[in-house]
Amino acid sequence: MVVPGLGTYPRHLLANTMAFNVLCHLRYDLLAPGGPLPFELPPPDDALIAPAVEFMLAGLPQMQGHELDAIVAEPLVLDLTGPGGTTVTVLPAQGPHEHLRVVPGDTDATTRVRSTAGNFVSWGTTRTPWRESCEITGDPAAAEQFLARLDIV
């Protein structure tokens, strides 16, 4: 399935794009504390966060194109915890016309970024600063370059 301006995705992720939009826009754009509506919802659970995170990780290599490809020189582990949590490794692009890759699991990468998956939805879309939610181990400069440029649409 082609999503204009955002890339090409397996068809099963169509529902995840909707889950991402509802979670992201409702929780972070419309509801307080970030938005104007003072309604309270229960904390999001795995069923709400996991599809959004899956879509975001699938889109990460495509949405920013070569901007991120140029700064990821070594594998970087994203360890997303709590509801919707997963661990993936961001691998450098394999050639000048390739994008970086996001693969499931933890490699032996020395640089790691740890955050809750719920916070990833917020900082991965630049709604909140990543510095408030991420713990970096390994090479802070490599992680900070990646995190500073990450802006999943």
Solvent accessible surface area in square Angstrom, and as a share of the most:
residue,aa,sasa,rsa
1,M,50,0.22
2,V,107,0.62
3,V,32,0.18
4,P,120,0.76
5,G,81,0.78
6,L,39,0.20
7,G,21,0.21
8,T,81,0.47
9,Y,5,0.02
10,P,74,0.47
11,R,186,0.68
12,H,122,0.54
13,L,6,0.03
14,L,87,0.43
15,A,70,0.54
16,N,15,0.08
17,T,10,0.06
18,M,112,0.50
19,A,32,0.24
20,F,7,0.03
21,N,59,0.30
22,V,95,0.55
23,L,10,0.05
24,C,0,0.00
25,H,76,0.34
26,L,64,0.32
27,R,44,0.16
28,Y,57,0.22
29,D,51,0.27
30,L,82,0.41
31,L,12,0.06
32,A,48,0.37
33,P,144,0.91
34,G,67,0.64
35,G,14,0.13
36,P,109,0.68
37,L,66,0.33
38,P,108,0.68
39,F,128,0.53
40,E,167,0.75
41,L,79,0.39
42,P,98,0.62
43,P,117,0.74
44,P,33,0.21
45,D,76,0.39
46,D,80,0.41
47,A,79,0.62
48,L,85,0.42
49,I,5,0.02
50,A,36,0.28
51,P,33,0.21
52,A,0,0.00
53,V,2,0.01
54,E,81,0.36
55,F,4,0.02
56,M,0,0.00
57,L,15,0.07
58,A,33,0.25
59,G,0,0.00
60,L,2,0.01
61,P,20,0.13
62,Q,59,0.26
63,M,24,0.11
64,Q,27,0.12
65,G,18,0.17
66,H,98,0.44
67,E,90,0.40
68,L,1,0.01
69,D,16,0.08
70,A,87,0.68
71,I,24,0.12
72,V,12,0.07
73,A,79,0.61
74,E,122,0.55
75,P,42,0.26
76,L,7,0.03
77,V,0,0.00
78,L,0,0.00
79,D,20,0.10
80,L,4,0.02
81,T,35,0.20
82,G,50,0.48
83,P,67,0.42
84,G,3,0.03
85,G,36,0.34
86,T,51,0.30
87,T,37,0.21
88,V,9,0.05
89,T,0,0.00
90,V,0,0.00
91,L,30,0.15
92,P,34,0.21
93,A,29,0.23
94,Q,140,0.62
95,G,24,0.23
96,P,117,0.74
97,H,162,0.72
98,E,93,0.42
99,H,68,0.30
100,L,2,0.01
101,R,96,0.35
102,V,33,0.19
103,V,39,0.23
104,P,121,0.76
105,G,31,0.30
106,D,78,0.40
107,T,51,0.30
108,D,145,0.75
109,A,15,0.12
110,T,113,0.66
111,T,8,0.05
112,R,70,0.26
113,V,0,0.00
114,R,116,0.42
115,S,6,0.04
116,T,59,0.34
117,A,0,0.00
118,G,14,0.14
119,N,62,0.32
120,F,0,0.00
121,V,0,0.00
122,S,4,0.03
123,W,6,0.02
124,G,0,0.00
125,T,8,0.05
126,T,80,0.47
127,R,85,0.31
128,T,54,0.31
129,P,76,0.48
130,W,31,0.11
131,R,158,0.58
132,E,136,0.61
133,S,28,0.18
134,C,22,0.13
135,E,101,0.45
136,I,41,0.21
137,T,66,0.39
138,G,49,0.47
139,D,68,0.35
140,P,74,0.46
141,A,64,0.50
142,A,39,0.30
143,A,0,0.00
144,E,57,0.25
145,Q,98,0.44
146,F,2,0.01
147,L,5,0.03
148,A,72,0.56
149,R,104,0.38
150,L,2,0.01
151,D,61,0.31
152,I,2,0.01
153,V,100,0.58
